[in-house]
Amino acid sequence: MIPDAFTVFPAIDLRGGKCVRLKQGDFERQKEYDADPVERAREWERRGAGAIHVVDLDGAREGRPVQLDLIGRMAAAVGVPLQVGGGVRTHDDLRAVTGAGASRVVMGTAAVLDRELRLRAVDELGPALVVAVDARDGVVATHGWEHTSGVDVLDLAEELSDDGVACVLHTDVARDGMDGGPALEATAAVASMVPAIASGGVRGSRDVAALANVPGVVGAIVGTALYEGQVTLEELLEAAGAR
């Protein structure tokens, strides 16, 4: 299971079997970093990661998990938990991702649009379920960030808390991959209702330290800043109090 303390999650975003990053979730604005995501997972573990966040970008776009074999190889290669999302929209998808070796499963679109499914997932997975709250201008984005749900982010956060969801992943889509800093106020507002992992815009140690001091924020996902060499994982772990 994911560590109890504030967790820094290095991100591995998968597309076509490779490790990439997108800007603002835009599939046309992609940069490839690694041809071997399994080795990248091993590297993050060697450098002290307590957990790794994995996104099946192809799955997010197609609406079903696509890279289960690769996720399984990554899970088998490391001893730290994988938190995995991307295209998880049915009960069978949940089971497929956990069956591949994920310790926690991130469900986005389906959890927003289908409350019955969400409640079933809470019953089955408990704290191993993370619901993605992807925000664009305060409104929840769905379907790989390509559509707007019309649901207010804070209204959804309150509903998720009432439904017994143990943790949410809050992403400010406009900040993702843009090196603009995290959405501290928006994440804090969500975290005041339900424990939240922050994602999008984390630039370095100061951002992680600031997030770690926000009540209810239990982790931060960091991608571009690590891959571009703006900060090391060791520095982030120290800022979070994990080293």
Contacts in CASP RR format, 6 or more apart in sequence:
PFRMAT RR
TARGET T0000
AUTHOR 0000-0000-0000
METHOD contacts of the structure
MODEL  1
MIPDAFTVFPAIDLRGGKCVRLKQGDFERQKEYDADPVERAREWERRGAG
AIHVVDLDGAREGRPVQLDLIGRMAAAVGVPLQVGGGVRTHDDLRAVTGA
GASRVVMGTAAVLDRELRLRAVDELGPALVVAVDARDGVVATHGWEHTSG
VDVLDLAEELSDDGVACVLHTDVARDGMDGGPALEATAAVASMVPAIASG
GVRGSRDVAALANVPGVVGAIVGTALYEGQVTLEELLEAAGAR
1 81 0 8 1.000
1 103 0 8 1.000
1 104 0 8 1.000
1 127 0 8 1.000
1 128 0 8 1.000
2 51 0 8 1.000
2 81 0 8 1.000
2 83 0 8 1.000
2 103 0 8 1.000
2 104 0 8 1.000
3 50 0 8 1.000
3 51 0 8 1.000
5 240 0 8 1.000
5 241 0 8 1.000
5 242 0 8 1.000
6 211 0 8 1.000
6 212 0 8 1.000
6 217 0 8 1.000
6 218 0 8 1.000
6 219 0 8 1.000
6 220 0 8 1.000
6 240 0 8 1.000
6 241 0 8 1.000
6 242 0 8 1.000
7 50 0 8 1.000
7 51 0 8 1.000
7 197 0 8 1.000
7 218 0 8 1.000
7 219 0 8 1.000
7 220 0 8 1.000
7 240 0 8 1.000
7 242 0 8 1.000
8 49 0 8 1.000
8 50 0 8 1.000
8 208 0 8 1.000
8 219 0 8 1.000
8 220 0 8 1.000
8 222 0 8 1.000
8 233 0 8 1.000
8 236 0 8 1.000
8 237 0 8 1.000
8 240 0 8 1.000
8 242 0 8 1.000
9 49 0 8 1.000
9 51 0 8 1.000
9 52 0 8 1.000
9 53 0 8 1.000
9 83 0 8 1.000
9 197 0 8 1.000
9 219 0 8 1.000
9 220 0 8 1.000
9 221 0 8 1.000
9 222 0 8 1.000
10 44 0 8 1.000
10 49 0 8 1.000
10 52 0 8 1.000
10 53 0 8 1.000
10 222 0 8 1.000
10 223 0 8 1.000
10 226 0 8 1.000
10 233 0 8 1.000
11 21 0 8 1.000
11 52 0 8 1.000
11 53 0 8 1.000
11 54 0 8 1.000
11 55 0 8 1.000
11 199 0 8 1.000
11 221 0 8 1.000
11 222 0 8 1.000
11 223 0 8 1.000
11 226 0 8 1.000
12 19 0 8 1.000
12 37 0 8 1.000
12 40 0 8 1.000
12 41 0 8 1.000
12 44 0 8 1.000
12 52 0 8 1.000
12 53 0 8 1.000
12 54 0 8 1.000
12 55 0 8 1.000
12 74 0 8 1.000
13 19 0 8 1.000
13 20 0 8 1.000
13 21 0 8 1.000
13 22 0 8 1.000
13 54 0 8 1.000
13 55 0 8 1.000
13 57 0 8 1.000
13 223 0 8 1.000
14 20 0 8 1.000
14 37 0 8 1.000
14 54 0 8 1.000
14 55 0 8 1.000
14 56 0 8 1.000
14 57 0 8 1.000
14 58 0 8 1.000
14 67 0 8 1.000
14 70 0 8 1.000
14 71 0 8 1.000
15 27 0 8 1.000
15 30 0 8 1.000
15 57 0 8 1.000
15 58 0 8 1.000
16 58 0 8 1.000
16 67 0 8 1.000
17 37 0 8 1.000
17 67 0 8 1.000
17 70 0 8 1.000
18 32 0 8 1.000
18 33 0 8 1.000
18 34 0 8 1.000
18 35 0 8 1.000
18 37 0 8 1.000
19 32 0 8 1.000
19 33 0 8 1.000
19 34 0 8 1.000
19 35 0 8 1.000
19 36 0 8 1.000
19 37 0 8 1.000
19 40 0 8 1.000
20 30 0 8 1.000
20 31 0 8 1.000
20 32 0 8 1.000
20 33 0 8 1.000
20 57 0 8 1.000
21 30 0 8 1.000
21 31 0 8 1.000
21 33 0 8 1.000
21 177 0 8 1.000
21 223 0 8 1.000
21 224 0 8 1.000
21 227 0 8 1.000
22 29 0 8 1.000
22 30 0 8 1.000
22 57 0 8 1.000
22 176 0 8 1.000
22 177 0 8 1.000
23 29 0 8 1.000
23 176 0 8 1.000
23 177 0 8 1.000
23 178 0 8 1.000
24 145 0 8 1.000
24 173 0 8 1.000
24 174 0 8 1.000
24 176 0 8 1.000
24 177 0 8 1.000
24 178 0 8 1.000
25 144 0 8 1.000
25 145 0 8 1.000
25 173 0 8 1.000
25 176 0 8 1.000
27 57 0 8 1.000
27 61 0 8 1.000
33 40 0 8 1.000
33 227 0 8 1.000
34 40 0 8 1.000
37 54 0 8 1.000
37 70 0 8 1.000
37 74 0 8 1.000
38 70 0 8 1.000
38 73 0 8 1.000
38 74 0 8 1.000
38 77 0 8 1.000
41 52 0 8 1.000
41 54 0 8 1.000
41 74 0 8 1.000
41 77 0 8 1.000
41 78 0 8 1.000
41 82 0 8 1.000
42 77 0 8 1.000
42 78 0 8 1.000
44 52 0 8 1.000
44 78 0 8 1.000
44 80 0 8 1.000
44 233 0 8 1.000
45 52 0 8 1.000
45 78 0 8 1.000
45 79 0 8 1.000
45 80 0 8 1.000
47 232 0 8 1.000
47 233 0 8 1.000
47 234 0 8 1.000
48 233 0 8 1.000
48 234 0 8 1.000
48 237 0 8 1.000
48 243 0 8 1.000
49 80 0 8 1.000
49 233 0 8 1.000
49 237 0 8 1.000
50 80 0 8 1.000
50 81 0 8 1.000
50 242 0 8 1.000
51 80 0 8 1.000
51 81 0 8 1.000
51 82 0 8 1.000
51 83 0 8 1.000
51 103 0 8 1.000
52 74 0 8 1.000
52 78 0 8 1.000
52 80 0 8 1.000
52 81 0 8 1.000
52 82 0 8 1.000
52 83 0 8 1.000
53 82 0 8 1.000
53 83 0 8 1.000
53 84 0 8 1.000
53 199 0 8 1.000
53 221 0 8 1.000
54 71 0 8 1.000
54 74 0 8 1.000
54 82 0 8 1.000
54 83 0 8 1.000
54 84 0 8 1.000
54 85 0 8 1.000
54 102 0 8 1.000
55 84 0 8 1.000
55 85 0 8 1.000
55 86 0 8 1.000
55 106 0 8 1.000
56 65 0 8 1.000
56 66 0 8 1.000
56 67 0 8 1.000
56 71 0 8 1.000
56 84 0 8 1.000
56 85 0 8 1.000
56 86 0 8 1.000
56 87 0 8 1.000
57 86 0 8 1.000
58 66 0 8 1.000
58 67 0 8 1.000
59 65 0 8 1.000
59 66 0 8 1.000
59 67 0 8 1.000
59 86 0 8 1.000
59 87 0 8 1.000
60 85 0 8 1.000
60 86 0 8 1.000
60 87 0 8 1.000
60 144 0 8 1.000
61 144 0 8 1.000
62 87 0 8 1.000
63 86 0 8 1.000
63 87 0 8 1.000
63 89 0 8 1.000
63 109 0 8 1.000
63 143 0 8 1.000
64 87 0 8 1.000
64 89 0 8 1.000
64 90 0 8 1.000
64 93 0 8 1.000
65 71 0 8 1.000
65 85 0 8 1.000
65 86 0 8 1.000
65 87 0 8 1.000
65 88 0 8 1.000
65 93 0 8 1.000
65 96 0 8 1.000
65 97 0 8 1.000
65 100 0 8 1.000
66 87 0 8 1.000
68 96 0 8 1.000
68 97 0 8 1.000
68 100 0 8 1.000
69 100 0 8 1.000
71 82 0 8 1.000
71 84 0 8 1.000
71 97 0 8 1.000
71 100 0 8 1.000
71 101 0 8 1.000
71 102 0 8 1.000
72 100 0 8 1.000
72 101 0 8 1.000
74 82 0 8 1.000
75 82 0 8 1.000
75 100 0 8 1.000
75 101 0 8 1.000
75 102 0 8 1.000
76 101 0 8 1.000
81 103 0 8 1.000
81 104 0 8 1.000
82 101 0 8 1.000
82 102 0 8 1.000
82 103 0 8 1.000
82 104 0 8 1.000
83 102 0 8 1.000
83 103 0 8 1.000
83 104 0 8 1.000
83 105 0 8 1.000
83 106 0 8 1.000
83 130 0 8 1.000
84 97 0 8 1.000
84 100 0 8 1.000
84 101 0 8 1.000
84 102 0 8 1.000
84 104 0 8 1.000
84 105 0 8 1.000
84 106 0 8 1.000
85 97 0 8 1.000
85 102 0 8 1.000
85 105 0 8 1.000
85 106 0 8 1.000
85 107 0 8 1.000
85 132 0 8 1.000
86 106 0 8 1.000
86 108 0 8 1.000
86 144 0 8 1.000
87 93 0 8 1.000
87 108 0 8 1.000
87 109 0 8 1.000
87 144 0 8 1.000
88 94 0 8 1.000
88 97 0 8 1.000
88 105 0 8 1.000
88 106 0 8 1.000
88 107 0 8 1.000
88 108 0 8 1.000
88 110 0 8 1.000
89 107 0 8 1.000
89 108 0 8 1.000
89 109 0 8 1.000
89 110 0 8 1.000
90 110 0 8 1.000
90 117 0 8 1.000
91 117 0 8 1.000
91 120 0 8 1.000
91 121 0 8 1.000
91 124 0 8 1.000
94 105 0 8 1.000
94 107 0 8 1.000
94 121 0 8 1.000
94 124 0 8 1.000
94 125 0 8 1.000
94 129 0 8 1.000
97 105 0 8 1.000
98 105 0 8 1.000
98 125 0 8 1.000
98 128 0 8 1.000
103 128 0 8 1.000
104 127 0 8 1.000
104 128 0 8 1.000
104 129 0 8 1.000
104 130 0 8 1.000
105 125 0 8 1.000
105 128 0 8 1.000
105 129 0 8 1.000
105 130 0 8 1.000
106 130 0 8 1.000
106 131 0 8 1.000
106 132 0 8 1.000
106 169 0 8 1.000
107 118 0 8 1.000
107 121 0 8 1.000
107 129 0 8 1.000
107 130 0 8 1.000
107 131 0 8 1.000
107 132 0 8 1.000
108 131 0 8 1.000
108 132 0 8 1.000
108 134 0 8 1.000
108 142 0 8 1.000
109 142 0 8 1.000
109 143 0 8 1.000
109 144 0 8 1.000
110 117 0 8 1.000
110 118 0 8 1.000
111 117 0 8 1.000
111 118 0 8 1.000
111 121 0 8 1.000
111 131 0 8 1.000
111 132 0 8 1.000
111 160 0 8 1.000
112 131 0 8 1.000
112 133 0 8 1.000
112 140 0 8 1.000
112 142 0 8 1.000
112 149 0 8 1.000
112 151 0 8 1.000
112 156 0 8 1.000
113 142 0 8 1.000
113 149 0 8 1.000
115 159 0 8 1.000
115 163 0 8 1.000
118 131 0 8 1.000
118 160 0 8 1.000
118 163 0 8 1.000
118 165 0 8 1.000
119 163 0 8 1.000
121 129 0 8 1.000
122 129 0 8 1.000
122 163 0 8 1.000
122 164 0 8 1.000
122 165 0 8 1.000
126 166 0 8 1.000
127 166 0 8 1.000
127 167 0 8 1.000
129 165 0 8 1.000
129 166 0 8 1.000
129 167 0 8 1.000
130 166 0 8 1.000
130 167 0 8 1.000
130 168 0 8 1.000
130 169 0 8 1.000
130 197 0 8 1.000
131 160 0 8 1.000
131 165 0 8 1.000
131 167 0 8 1.000
131 168 0 8 1.000
131 169 0 8 1.000
132 168 0 8 1.000
132 169 0 8 1.000
132 171 0 8 1.000
133 140 0 8 1.000
133 153 0 8 1.000
133 156 0 8 1.000
133 157 0 8 1.000
133 160 0 8 1.000
133 168 0 8 1.000
133 169 0 8 1.000
133 170 0 8 1.000
133 171 0 8 1.000
133 190 0 8 1.000
133 196 0 8 1.000
134 140 0 8 1.000
134 141 0 8 1.000
134 142 0 8 1.000
134 144 0 8 1.000
134 145 0 8 1.000
134 171 0 8 1.000
134 173 0 8 1.000
135 141 0 8 1.000
135 153 0 8 1.000
135 170 0 8 1.000
135 171 0 8 1.000
135 172 0 8 1.000
135 173 0 8 1.000
135 183 0 8 1.000
135 186 0 8 1.000
136 145 0 8 1.000
136 148 0 8 1.000
136 172 0 8 1.000
136 173 0 8 1.000
136 174 0 8 1.000
137 174 0 8 1.000
138 152 0 8 1.000
138 153 0 8 1.000
138 186 0 8 1.000
139 148 0 8 1.000
139 149 0 8 1.000
139 150 0 8 1.000
139 151 0 8 1.000
139 152 0 8 1.000
139 153 0 8 1.000
140 148 0 8 1.000
140 149 0 8 1.000
140 150 0 8 1.000
140 151 0 8 1.000
140 152 0 8 1.000
140 153 0 8 1.000
140 156 0 8 1.000
141 147 0 8 1.000
141 148 0 8 1.000
141 149 0 8 1.000
141 173 0 8 1.000
142 148 0 8 1.000
142 149 0 8 1.000
145 173 0 8 1.000
153 170 0 8 1.000
153 186 0 8 1.000
153 190 0 8 1.000
154 189 0 8 1.000
154 190 0 8 1.000
154 193 0 8 1.000
157 168 0 8 1.000
157 189 0 8 1.000
157 190 0 8 1.000
157 193 0 8 1.000
157 194 0 8 1.000
158 193 0 8 1.000
160 168 0 8 1.000
160 193 0 8 1.000
160 194 0 8 1.000
161 193 0 8 1.000
161 194 0 8 1.000
165 194 0 8 1.000
166 195 0 8 1.000
167 194 0 8 1.000
167 195 0 8 1.000
167 196 0 8 1.000
167 197 0 8 1.000
167 218 0 8 1.000
168 190 0 8 1.000
168 194 0 8 1.000
168 195 0 8 1.000
168 196 0 8 1.000
168 197 0 8 1.000
169 196 0 8 1.000
169 197 0 8 1.000
169 199 0 8 1.000
169 221 0 8 1.000
170 183 0 8 1.000
170 186 0 8 1.000
170 187 0 8 1.000
170 190 0 8 1.000
170 191 0 8 1.000
170 196 0 8 1.000
170 197 0 8 1.000
170 198 0 8 1.000
170 199 0 8 1.000
171 199 0 8 1.000
171 200 0 8 1.000
172 182 0 8 1.000
172 183 0 8 1.000
172 186 0 8 1.000
172 187 0 8 1.000
172 199 0 8 1.000
172 200 0 8 1.000
172 201 0 8 1.000
175 181 0 8 1.000
175 182 0 8 1.000
175 183 0 8 1.000
175 200 0 8 1.000
175 201 0 8 1.000
176 199 0 8 1.000
176 200 0 8 1.000
176 201 0 8 1.000
177 200 0 8 1.000
177 201 0 8 1.000
177 223 0 8 1.000
177 224 0 8 1.000
178 200 0 8 1.000
178 201 0 8 1.000
179 201 0 8 1.000
179 203 0 8 1.000
179 224 0 8 1.000
179 225 0 8 1.000
179 228 0 8 1.000
179 230 0 8 1.000
180 201 0 8 1.000
180 203 0 8 1.000
181 200 0 8 1.000
181 201 0 8 1.000
181 202 0 8 1.000
181 203 0 8 1.000
181 207 0 8 1.000
182 198 0 8 1.000
182 200 0 8 1.000
182 201 0 8 1.000
182 202 0 8 1.000
182 207 0 8 1.000
182 210 0 8 1.000
182 211 0 8 1.000
182 220 0 8 1.000
183 198 0 8 1.000
183 200 0 8 1.000
183 201 0 8 1.000
184 210 0 8 1.000
184 211 0 8 1.000
184 214 0 8 1.000
187 196 0 8 1.000
187 198 0 8 1.000
187 211 0 8 1.000
187 214 0 8 1.000
187 217 0 8 1.000
188 214 0 8 1.000
188 215 0 8 1.000
188 217 0 8 1.000
190 196 0 8 1.000
191 214 0 8 1.000
191 215 0 8 1.000
191 216 0 8 1.000
191 217 0 8 1.000
191 218 0 8 1.000
192 215 0 8 1.000
192 216 0 8 1.000
195 216 0 8 1.000
195 217 0 8 1.000
195 218 0 8 1.000
196 216 0 8 1.000
196 217 0 8 1.000
196 218 0 8 1.000
196 219 0 8 1.000
197 217 0 8 1.000
197 218 0 8 1.000
197 219 0 8 1.000
197 220 0 8 1.000
197 221 0 8 1.000
198 211 0 8 1.000
198 217 0 8 1.000
198 219 0 8 1.000
198 220 0 8 1.000
198 221 0 8 1.000
199 220 0 8 1.000
199 221 0 8 1.000
200 221 0 8 1.000
201 207 0 8 1.000
201 224 0 8 1.000
201 225 0 8 1.000
202 208 0 8 1.000
202 211 0 8 1.000
202 220 0 8 1.000
202 221 0 8 1.000
202 222 0 8 1.000
202 223 0 8 1.000
202 225 0 8 1.000
203 225 0 8 1.000
203 230 0 8 1.000
203 231 0 8 1.000
204 222 0 8 1.000
204 225 0 8 1.000
204 230 0 8 1.000
204 231 0 8 1.000
204 235 0 8 1.000
204 236 0 8 1.000
204 239 0 8 1.000
205 231 0 8 1.000
205 235 0 8 1.000
205 236 0 8 1.000
205 238 0 8 1.000
205 239 0 8 1.000
206 239 0 8 1.000
207 220 0 8 1.000
208 220 0 8 1.000
208 222 0 8 1.000
208 236 0 8 1.000
208 239 0 8 1.000
208 240 0 8 1.000
209 239 0 8 1.000
209 240 0 8 1.000
211 217 0 8 1.000
211 219 0 8 1.000
211 220 0 8 1.000
212 219 0 8 1.000
212 220 0 8 1.000
212 239 0 8 1.000
212 240 0 8 1.000
212 241 0 8 1.000
219 240 0 8 1.000
220 236 0 8 1.000
220 240 0 8 1.000
222 231 0 8 1.000
222 233 0 8 1.000
222 236 0 8 1.000
224 230 0 8 1.000
225 231 0 8 1.000
226 232 0 8 1.000
226 233 0 8 1.000
226 236 0 8 1.000
234 243 0 8 1.000
237 243 0 8 1.000
END
